[in-house]
Amino acid sequence: MIVESDMKDVLNAKEAADLLRAHVETIRRMARRGDIPAFKMGKDWRFHRQALLRWSNNEGR
C-alpha cells in the first residue's frame, strides 16, 4: 500500500528535472539508459527524491 507521505518523495520526470536543474528530456533519456536511479510506473518514469539527491552528490565528486 502506498501512503500519501511516500508519494511526495516520488517525483515525475518534470519534478526530477527541476530538482536536478536539467531539461526534462535529458532526465528521461538518462532514465532509459540507466544513468540515474528511476523506475517505470505504467509508461511514465518516476524517481525517488532521496535516490536522486544521493546520485547527484556522488556525480559531483
Residue pairs with C-beta under 8 A, 6 or more apart in sequence:
9 48
9 49
9 50
10 46
10 47
10 48
10 49
11 19
11 46
11 47
11 48
11 49
11 52
12 44
12 45
12 46
12 47
13 24
13 27
13 28
13 31
13 44
13 45
13 47
14 24
15 47
16 27
16 36
16 38
16 45
16 47
16 52
17 23
17 24
17 26
17 27
19 49
19 52
19 53
20 27
20 52
20 56
27 36
27 45
27 47
28 45
30 36
30 38
31 38
31 45
31 47
36 47
36 52
36 55
37 47
37 48
37 51
37 52
37 55
38 45
38 46
38 47
39 45
39 46
39 47
40 46
